[in-house]
């Protein structure tokens, strides 16, 4: 039975590739022998592997290669797609790929390959680091991301075999990163399908409803589309303009966004279809636009000139919405054939259309200008997650278009400020910025820019550099990274001291001594994880804001707690059981594990008794522990503190007081004066505005603990202090 199934699948994927390969052989752009060689290698490498759906794995790289072929990508890209999972999932390594297919293909395969064994603890960290690796490779060759986008598209097309949880996680990531990235690269074909597939996973009821609603209105809409197209075709003839007219339905996700963002029902969305007019030159675009506006009334505020001010992905077109004689609004797009190529294929047009490759190379460089900004951010971010979050913001945020004093258009994230503008122009302009003018009026630096603003930056050579306060209001990742880079480079010594002080202060607040946490083996793990070369660099990174205090300190405290827990229960062969809080002797037994009970936390000086638990040795309780009230006498055993039990120990207390300024500072200062160490501290305020403070201190005797309790009790606003249990 299995063999029959395998035979059927084998026929399917061989037939699928052969049909694809026939097209390849007819196209002189491709080296069919190399592509067949790549397929044979991939087929052999994946021969025993299957996808979750049960189909042979090789069907996936073939499908990805076919999508790339339809985009018009080059030979190396097709080969890279066929081999993109070989290094990750099979016995073949990258050097073998390089030897057989060359450096270009090896770079593409390596860029798409996920990271192997890396010191990251969570799935989120791993995924974020994979994204960062992909962008580093993309900076060397943008085809890496085009392969990855096509890989993600096929995975989304075949997502049904995954668990519901994995489907939703992949769909969310696709909406956050891959669909906006496709849009940024001008790959509208990929972007639209990715968004629709994500909507189907994340909002299945909405998706099915839209499919049904659009199907019901298809005939009605088609009648209007045919009418508009006929009128526009006649218009082109009258004007003696060569061109073509066609209708295009809006994709489901764009309709869903309009409904959600504008709080509308489906019946209130009229522009379900757009008509496109394609002509030979820019002059014709504007002439056609003028005639359309004389034929139908344009709707105010719905005209967009993306020819004069292109989108960041170099998309150019005129968009206008008019009111037709049917009494319904309708969107019309007007562009040249060259603009249409860019709109349909985006960055892939560089490989699809071979004419004028010299000029195309310059255009490609311009289109990827934004990528250099992304990589500037990458070089300054302290962790994969930080880069991932900044990337999401840059890709997903809205945009504003503003003008430089020379009249050039600058595209920035929605909410950007003059400081963002300054750093976009040049880091030196940002570092010397002392003021700004918007539309010839001096404004505060945190002022938000709007589309159409004329922005001028006031600089001074006397400026000492950016303010740390700027990090509070700048929006673009590029500006944030350059500000952080300034503090990192120019003020390293100050940053080292500042970072160390910040860590020491926070550690003290949490009840720890920083020196006890700075264990070399723990630091090595942290520095390896975040690519930090020295302890000074770690301090400096905290000082200039590359890492938060919490990022570093929390990990050190986690290491400390794990080690303390590992030390807690100690078994010996003598009658004395030595514990972290002192020595305990259990009468008549020298082979039992002894532990301190957490419910009452006895310490040296307390009257104690042993409780024989099932399978866990002897638990030491205070004799006054309420948990012992209903215990059978035969399970209690005599125990006492050893004479040597005079080592420092931790004991906990709870403080209840009226909340007020400086309360916690007064308490910690009092403990510090007595030269005692706080090992744990937690504070909160209840609904009645009373402060509840739980802390643990290390003392040498129970009488010393009683002394600190009495002193705290005497402080103003303190109402109650009593011994509690250690957490």
C-alpha positions in Angstrom: 0.0 0.0 0.0 2.8 2.5 0.9 4.8 1.6 -2.2 1.7 2.2 -4.4 1.2 5.6 -2.8 4.9 6.5 -3.2 4.7 5.5 -6.8 1.7 7.8 -7.4 3.5 10.7 -5.7 6.7 10.0 -7.7 4.8 10.2 -10.9 3.1 13.4 -9.8 6.2 15.4 -8.9 8.2 14.1 -11.9 5.3 15.1 -14.2 5.1 18.5 -12.4 8.7 19.2 -12.9 8.8 18.0 -16.5 6.0 20.4 -17.4 7.8 23.2 -15.8 11.1 22.1 -17.4 9.6 22.2 -20.9 9.0 25.9 -20.4 12.5 26.4 -19.1 14.0 24.7 -22.2 12.1 27.0 -24.5 13.5 30.1 -22.9 17.0 31.0 -23.9 17.4 33.0 -20.6 17.9 29.8 -18.7 20.6 27.1 -18.6 18.4 24.0 -18.7 21.2 21.6 -18.0 22.2 23.3 -14.7 18.5 23.5 -13.6 18.0 19.8 -14.3 21.2 19.0 -12.4 19.8 21.0 -9.4 16.5 19.2 -9.6 18.2 15.8 -9.6 20.3 16.7 -6.6 17.3 18.1 -4.7 15.2 15.0 -5.6 17.9 12.7 -4.3 18.5 14.7 -1.2 14.8 14.9 -0.2 13.9 11.3 -1.4 13.0 10.0 2.0 11.3 13.3 3.2 7.7 14.2 3.2 5.7 17.3 4.0 3.1 17.2 6.7 0.5 16.7 4.0 2.1 13.4 3.1 3.3 14.5 -0.3 7.0 14.2 -1.2 9.1 17.1 0.0 10.6 17.8 -3.4 7.2 19.1 -4.6 7.8 22.2 -2.4 11.1 23.5 -3.9 9.8 22.8 -7.4 6.7 24.9 -6.6 8.9 27.7 -5.3 11.1 27.6 -8.4 7.9 27.7 -10.6 6.7 30.9 -8.8 10.1 32.5 -9.3 10.0 31.5 -13.0 6.6 33.3 -13.4 8.2 36.4 -11.9 10.9 36.2 -14.5 13.8 35.6 -12.1 17.2 34.5 -13.5 18.9 31.1 -13.7 20.8 31.3 -10.4 17.5 32.2 -8.6 15.7 29.1 -10.0 18.6 26.9 -9.1 18.8 28.4 -5.6 15.0 27.8 -5.1 15.4 24.1 -6.1 18.2 23.7 -3.5 17.0 26.1 -0.8 16.2 23.4 1.7 19.0 21.0 0.9 21.6 22.4 3.3 19.1 22.8 6.1 17.3 19.4 5.9 19.7 16.9 4.2 23.3 15.6 4.4 24.6 18.0 1.8 26.6 21.0 3.0 27.1 24.5 1.7 30.6 23.8 0.4 29.2 21.0 -1.8 26.6 23.4 -3.3 29.3 26.0 -3.9 31.6 23.5 -5.7 28.8 22.1 -7.9 26.8 25.4 -8.6 29.1 28.3 -7.9 29.3 31.2 -5.3 26.1 33.0 -6.3 23.9 30.0 -5.8 25.7 29.1 -2.5 25.0 32.7 -1.3 21.3 32.4 -2.1 21.0 29.0 -0.5 22.8 30.1 2.6 20.7 33.3 2.9 17.5 31.3 2.9 18.8 28.5 5.1 17.6 28.8 8.7 20.2 29.0 11.5 21.4 25.7 13.0 22.6 25.3 16.6 22.6 28.7 18.2 22.5 29.7 21.9 19.0 31.0 21.9 16.4 29.9 24.3 12.9 30.6 22.8 11.2 30.1 19.5 10.7 33.8 19.2 14.5 34.4 19.6 15.3 31.8 17.0 12.8 33.2 14.5 14.0 36.8 15.1 17.6 35.7 14.5 16.6 33.9 11.3 14.9 37.1 10.0 18.1 39.1 10.9 20.3 36.6 9.1 18.1 36.7 6.1 18.3 40.5 5.9 22.1 40.4 6.2 22.2 38.1 3.2 19.6 40.2 1.4 22.0 43.2 1.7 24.5 41.2 -0.3 22.0 39.8 -2.8 18.3 40.9 -2.8 17.3 37.7 -4.6 17.6 36.0 -1.2 14.4 37.7 0.0 12.6 37.1 -3.3 13.2 33.3 -2.9 12.1 33.5 0.7 8.9 35.4 -0.3 8.1 32.7 -2.9 8.9 30.0 -0.3 6.5 31.6 2.2 3.8 32.0 -0.5 3.8 28.2 -1.2 3.9 27.4 2.5 0.8 29.6 3.0 -0.9 28.0 0.0 -0.4 24.6 1.6 -0.8 25.6 5.3 -3.9 23.4 6.0 -1.7 20.4 7.1 -0.3 22.4 10.1 -2.0 22.6 13.5 -4.3 25.6 14.0 -1.8 27.2 16.4 1.1 26.9 13.9 -1.2 28.2 11.1 -2.1 31.3 13.0 1.5 32.0 14.1 2.8 31.7 10.5 -0.1 33.9 9.2 0.7 36.6 11.8 4.4 36.6 10.9 3.5 36.8 7.2 1.3 39.8 7.8 3.9 41.5 10.0 7.0 40.9 7.9 6.6 39.1 4.6 3.6 40.8 3.0 4.8 44.4 3.9 8.3 43.4 2.6 6.7 42.2 -0.7 4.9 45.6 -0.9 8.2 47.4 -0.2 9.8 45.5 -3.1 6.9 46.3 -5.4 5.9 42.6 -5.7 2.1 43.4 -5.6 1.3 39.9 -7.0 2.9 38.2 -4.0 1.7 40.8 -1.5 -1.9 40.5 -2.4 -2.0 36.7 -2.4 -0.1 36.6 0.9 -2.5 39.0 2.6 -5.6 37.1 1.3 -4.2 33.7 2.5 -3.4 35.2 5.9 -7.0 36.6 6.2 -8.3 33.1 5.4 -6.4 31.7 8.3 -6.8 34.5 10.9 -10.4 35.5 10.1 -12.0 32.5 8.3 -15.6 33.7 8.9 -14.8 37.2 7.5 -13.0 35.7 4.5 -15.8 33.3 3.7 -18.4 36.1 4.0 -16.4 38.3 1.6 -16.1 35.6 -0.9 -19.9 35.0 -0.8 -20.7 38.7 -0.9 -18.5 39.4 -3.8 -19.8 36.4 -5.8 -23.4 37.8 -5.3 -22.4 41.2 -6.7 -20.1 39.9 -9.5 -22.7 40.3 -12.3 -23.7 43.8 -11.1 -20.1 44.9 -10.8 -19.1 43.4 -14.2 -21.8 45.4 -16.0 -20.4 48.6 -14.5 -16.8 47.6 -15.3 -17.7 46.8 -18.9 -19.4 50.2 -19.2 -16.4 52.1 -17.8 -13.9 50.2 -19.9 -15.9 50.9 -23.1 -16.1 54.7 -22.3 -12.4 54.9 -21.6 -11.4 52.9 -24.7 -13.5 55.4 -26.8 -11.8 58.3 -25.0 -8.4 57.0 -26.0 -9.5 56.8 -29.6 -10.9 60.3 -29.5 -7.6 61.7 -28.1 -5.5 59.6 -30.5 -3.7 58.0 -27.6 -2.3 54.5 -27.9 -3.1 52.4 -24.8 -5.2 49.7 -23.3 -8.0 49.5 -20.6 -8.8 46.6 -18.2 -10.7 46.0 -15.0 -9.1 44.5 -11.9 -11.0 43.3 -8.8 -9.7 44.4 -5.4 -8.2 41.6 -3.3 -10.1 40.5 -0.2 -7.7 41.8 2.4 -7.8 45.3 1.0 -11.6 45.3 1.2 -11.4 43.9 4.8 -9.0 46.7 5.8 -11.3 49.4 4.4 -14.2 47.9 6.3 -12.2 47.6 9.6 -10.3 51.0 9.4 -13.4 53.0 8.3 -15.9 51.0 10.4 -18.0 50.2 7.3 -20.1 47.2 6.3 -19.5 45.4 3.0 -22.5 47.2 1.4 -20.8 50.6 2.2 -17.6 49.6 0.2 -18.1 50.7 -3.4 -14.7 50.5 -5.0 -14.5 46.7 -5.2 -13.0 46.9 -8.7 -10.5 49.3 -10.2 -10.1 50.1 -13.9 -6.6 50.5 -15.2 -5.6 52.7 -18.2 -2.1 52.0 -19.6 -0.5 54.5 -22.1 2.9 55.1 -23.6 4.1 58.2 -21.8 3.6 60.5 -18.8 2.1 63.3 -20.9 -0.6 60.9 -22.0 -1.3 60.0 -18.4 -2.2 63.5 -17.4 -4.1 64.2 -20.6 -6.3 61.1 -20.0 -6.8 62.2 -16.3 -8.0 65.6 -17.4 -10.6 64.1 -19.8 -11.8 61.6 -17.2 -12.5 64.5 -14.8 -14.5 66.3 -17.5 -16.4 63.1 -18.2 -17.2 62.2 -14.5 -17.0 64.2 -11.4 -14.0 63.4 -9.2 -14.6 62.8 -5.5 -12.6 65.4 -3.4 -9.7 64.0 -1.4 -9.5 60.8 -3.5 -6.9 61.9 -6.1 -3.3 60.6 -5.6 -0.4 61.5 -7.8 2.2 58.7 -7.4 3.9 59.8 -10.6 5.1 63.1 -9.2 5.7 61.5 -5.8 6.4 57.8 -6.2 5.9 55.3 -3.3 9.0 54.1 -1.6 8.9 50.9 -3.7 9.0 53.1 -6.9 5.4 52.5 -7.7 4.1 55.2 -10.0 0.5 55.8 -11.1 -2.3 58.3 -11.0 -5.2 57.3 -8.8 -8.6 59.0 -9.0 -12.0 58.1 -7.8 -15.0 59.4 -9.8 -18.8 59.3 -9.5 -20.2 57.4 -12.4 -23.6 57.9 -14.1 -24.7 54.7 -12.2 -24.4 56.8 -9.0 -21.5 54.7 -7.7 -17.9 55.8 -7.1 -15.2 54.1 -9.1 -11.4 54.0 -8.9 -9.4 54.6 -12.1 -5.6 54.1 -12.3 -3.5 55.6 -15.1 0.1 54.7 -15.8 2.6 54.1 -18.5 3.7 50.6 -19.7 7.0 51.1 -18.0 5.3 52.0 -14.7 3.0 49.0 -15.1 6.0 46.6 -15.3 7.3 48.0 -12.0 3.8 47.9 -10.5 3.4 44.2 -11.4 6.8 42.8 -10.9 8.5 45.4 -8.7 12.1 44.6 -8.1 11.8 41.4 -10.1 11.4 43.5 -13.3 15.2 44.0 -13.1 15.6 40.4 -14.0 12.5 39.9 -16.1 13.2 42.7 -18.6 16.8 42.6 -19.9 16.8 45.7 -22.0 18.7 48.7 -20.7 20.4 46.7 -18.0 22.9 49.5 -17.3 20.1 51.9 -16.4 18.3 49.1 -14.6 21.3 48.6 -12.4 21.1 52.2 -11.2 17.4 52.0 -10.7 17.9 48.8 -8.6 20.4 50.6 -6.4 17.9 53.4 -5.8 15.1 51.0 -5.0 17.3 49.3 -2.3 18.2 52.6 -0.6 15.8 51.8 2.2 17.6 48.5 2.8 20.8 50.3 3.7 18.8 52.1 6.4 17.5 48.7 7.7 21.1 47.4 7.8 22.2 50.6 9.7 19.6 49.6 12.3 20.8 46.0 12.3 24.3 47.0 13.1 23.2 49.0 16.1 20.5 46.8 17.6 21.4 44.8 20.7 19.3 41.7 20.1 17.4 39.8 17.4 14.1 40.7 19.0 14.9 44.5 18.9 15.8 44.3 15.2 12.7 42.3 14.5 10.4 44.8 16.3 12.1 47.8 14.6 11.8 46.0 11.2 8.0 45.4 11.8 7.6 49.1 12.5 9.4 50.3 9.5 7.6 47.9 7.1 4.1 48.2 8.6 3.8 51.8 9.6 2.1 54.4 7.5 4.1 57.0 5.6 4.4 60.7 5.1 6.1 62.6 2.2 8.0 65.8 3.0 10.3 68.1 1.0 13.9 69.1 1.6 15.0 72.7 1.0 16.2 71.6 -2.5 12.7 70.2 -3.3 13.6 66.5 -3.0 10.9 64.2 -1.6 11.7 62.3 1.5 9.5 59.4 2.7 9.3 58.8 6.5 7.3 56.7 8.8 4.0 58.2 10.0 4.6 60.2 13.2 8.1 61.1 12.2 9.7 64.3 13.5 12.3 66.8 12.2 14.9 64.7 14.1 13.9 61.7 12.0 14.2 63.8 8.9 17.7 65.1 9.9 19.1 61.6 10.4 17.5 60.4 7.2 19.4 63.1 5.3 22.7 62.3 7.1 23.9 61.3 10.5 26.1 64.4 10.7 23.0 66.6 10.2 21.2 64.8 12.9 24.2 65.0 15.4 24.5 68.8 14.8 20.8 69.5 14.8 19.8 72.3 17.2 16.4 73.3 15.7 14.0 72.9 12.8 11.7 74.9 10.6 8.5 73.4 9.1 7.0 75.5 6.3 9.4 78.4 7.3 8.2 78.4 10.9 10.5 77.4 13.8 8.9 74.4 15.6 9.8 72.1 18.6 11.9 69.1 17.5 9.2 66.6 18.6 6.7 68.1 16.2 5.1 65.5 14.0 5.5 65.9 10.2 2.6 65.8 7.8 2.6 65.0 4.1 3.6 68.1 2.0 5.6 69.8 4.8 8.7 71.7 3.7 11.4 70.8 6.3 14.6 72.7 7.1 17.1 71.6 9.8 19.1 74.2 11.8 22.5 73.0 12.6 25.4 74.3 14.7 29.1 73.2 14.8 29.0 74.0 18.6 26.4 71.3 19.2 27.7 68.6 21.6 25.5 66.0 19.8 22.1 64.5 20.2 20.1 64.5 23.4 19.1 61.3 25.1 15.6 62.8 25.3 15.4 62.5 21.5 15.0 58.7 21.9 11.7 59.4 23.5 10.0 60.9 20.5 11.8 59.8 17.3 9.9 57.2 15.3 12.2 55.8 12.7 14.5 52.9 13.6 17.2 54.6 11.5 17.2 57.7 13.7 17.1 55.7 16.9 20.1 53.5 15.8 22.2 56.6 14.8 21.5 58.4 18.1 22.5 55.2 20.0 25.6 54.9 17.8 26.7 58.4 18.8 26.5 57.7 22.5 28.1 54.3 22.0 31.1 55.8 20.1 31.6 59.3 21.6 30.9 58.7 25.2 32.1 55.2 25.8 33.9 55.9 29.2 30.8 57.7 30.5 28.6 54.9 29.2 30.7 52.2 31.0 30.4 54.1 34.4 26.7 54.9 33.7 25.8 51.3 32.8 27.6 49.9 35.8 25.9 52.3 38.2 22.5 51.5 36.6 23.0 47.8 37.1 24.3 48.2 40.7 21.4 50.5 41.6 18.8 48.1 40.2 20.4 45.1 41.7 20.3 46.8 45.1 16.6 47.6 44.7 15.9 44.0 43.9 17.8 42.9 47.0 21.1 41.7 45.4 24.7 42.7 45.4 25.9 43.1 41.8 29.3 41.6 42.5 27.6 38.3 43.5 25.8 38.2 40.2 28.8 38.9 37.9 29.9 35.3 37.7 32.2 34.8 34.6 30.5 31.7 33.3 27.1 33.4 33.5 28.5 36.6 31.8 30.0 34.5 29.0 26.6 33.1 28.1 25.0 36.5 28.0 27.8 38.1 26.0 27.8 35.2 23.5 24.0 35.5 23.1 24.2 39.3 22.4 27.6 39.3 20.6 29.3 41.4 23.2 33.1 41.1 23.3 34.0 42.4 26.8 32.5 43.3 30.2 33.2 47.0 29.5 31.2 46.7 26.3 28.3 45.2 28.3 28.4 48.1 30.8 28.6 50.6 27.9 25.7 49.0 26.0 23.5 49.4 29.1 24.8 53.0 29.6 23.8 54.2 26.1 20.6 52.3 25.9 21.5 49.4 23.6 20.3 47.0 26.3 17.9 47.7 29.1 19.0 47.0 32.7 16.3 44.4 33.0 17.6 42.5 29.9 20.9 41.9 31.6 20.0 41.8 35.3 17.0 39.4 34.9 19.2 36.8 33.2 21.9 37.1 35.9 19.3 36.7 38.6 17.9 33.7 36.8 21.3 32.1 36.8 21.8 33.0 40.5 18.5 31.5 41.5 19.1 28.3 39.6 22.4 27.8 41.3 20.9 28.5 44.8 18.2 26.0 44.2 20.7 23.4 43.1 22.6 23.9 46.4 19.5 23.8 48.7 19.1 20.1 49.7 22.3 18.5 50.7 22.6 14.9 52.0 25.5 13.8 54.2 26.4 10.5 56.0 26.6 12.1 59.4 23.8 12.9 61.8 24.2 16.5 61.2 22.3 17.8 58.2 24.1 21.0 57.0 21.7 23.4 55.2 21.9 26.9 53.8 20.4 28.3 56.9 22.5 26.4 59.4 23.0 22.8 60.7 20.2 20.6 61.9 20.5 17.4 63.9 17.7 14.8 63.6 17.7 12.5 66.6 18.4 8.8 65.8 18.6 9.2 62.0 21.7 9.7 59.9 20.4 8.6 56.5 17.5 10.9 55.8 17.4 13.9 53.5 16.7 17.0 55.6 15.2 20.2 54.2 13.8 23.4 55.6 10.1 23.8 55.3 9.0 26.8 53.3 5.6 27.2 55.0 7.2 28.5 58.3 10.8 28.9 57.3 12.5 28.1 60.6 15.9 29.7 61.3 18.6 29.1 63.9 17.2 30.1 67.3 13.6 28.9 66.6 12.2 25.8 68.4 12.0 23.2 65.7 10.7 19.7 65.0 11.1 17.2 62.1 8.2 16.0 60.0 8.7 12.6 58.3 7.3 13.1 54.8 6.6 10.4 52.3 9.5 10.1 49.8 11.0 13.5 50.6 12.9 12.9 53.9 12.5 15.1 56.9 11.0 18.5 56.7 12.0 20.9 59.5 9.2 23.1 60.9 8.9 25.6 63.7 7.1 24.0 66.6 4.5 26.8 66.3 3.8 26.1 62.7 0.0 25.9 62.2 0.5 23.1 59.6 1.5 20.7 62.3 -1.7 21.0 64.3 -3.5 17.9 62.8 -0.4 15.8 62.1 -0.1 12.3 63.7 2.5 12.3 66.5 4.3 9.2 65.0 5.3 11.3 62.0 7.0 13.9 64.1 10.7 13.5 65.2 12.9 15.4 67.5 15.3 17.9 65.9 17.5 20.7 67.1 20.0 23.2 65.7 23.7 22.1 65.8 26.0 24.1 67.9 27.8 25.2 64.7 24.7 26.6 63.2 25.9 30.2 63.4 26.4 31.0 59.7 24.4 33.9 58.3 20.9 33.0 57.2 18.0 34.7 55.3 14.8 35.5 57.1 11.8 37.2 55.6 9.5 39.9 56.9 6.4 41.8 55.8 5.9 45.5 56.4 2.6 47.2 56.2 2.6 51.0 56.1 0.8 54.1 54.8 2.1 54.8 51.3 4.2 57.9 50.9 7.2 59.4 49.2 10.5 58.0 50.3 9.1 55.1 52.4 11.0 52.4 50.7 14.2 54.5 50.6 14.0 55.0 54.4 13.6 51.2 55.0 16.4 50.2 52.8 18.7 52.9 54.2 18.0 51.6 57.8 18.9 48.1 56.7 22.1 49.3 55.0 23.1 51.2 58.2 23.0 47.9 60.1 25.3 46.4 57.4 22.7 43.8 56.5 22.1 42.4 53.0 18.7 42.4 51.3 18.3 39.2 49.3 14.8 39.7 48.0 12.4 42.6 47.9 8.8 43.1 46.6 6.6 46.0 47.1 3.0 46.8 46.1 0.2 49.2 46.9 -3.3 47.9 47.8 -6.7 49.5 46.9 -6.7 51.5 50.1 -3.3 53.0 49.2 -1.4 51.0 51.8 2.1 49.9 51.0 2.8 46.2 51.4 6.5 45.4 51.4 8.0 41.9 51.5 11.7 41.6 51.9 14.3 39.1 53.0 17.5 40.0 54.9 20.6 38.0 55.8 21.3 38.1 59.5 23.7 36.3 62.0 21.1 35.5 64.6 17.4 35.7 65.3 18.0 38.4 67.9 19.7 40.5 65.1 16.5 40.0 63.1 14.3 41.1 66.0 16.5 44.2 66.3 15.9 45.3 62.7 12.2 44.5 63.0 12.0 46.9 66.0 13.8 49.7 64.2 11.6 49.5 61.2 8.5 49.4 63.4 9.6 52.7 64.8 9.6 54.5 61.4 6.8 57.0 60.7 3.8 55.6 58.8 4.9 52.0 59.5 1.9 50.2 61.0 3.0 46.6 61.3 6.1 44.5 60.8 6.1 40.7 61.2 8.1 37.7 60.2 6.9 36.0 57.0 7.9 33.1 54.8 10.6 33.1 52.3 9.4 33.0 48.7 
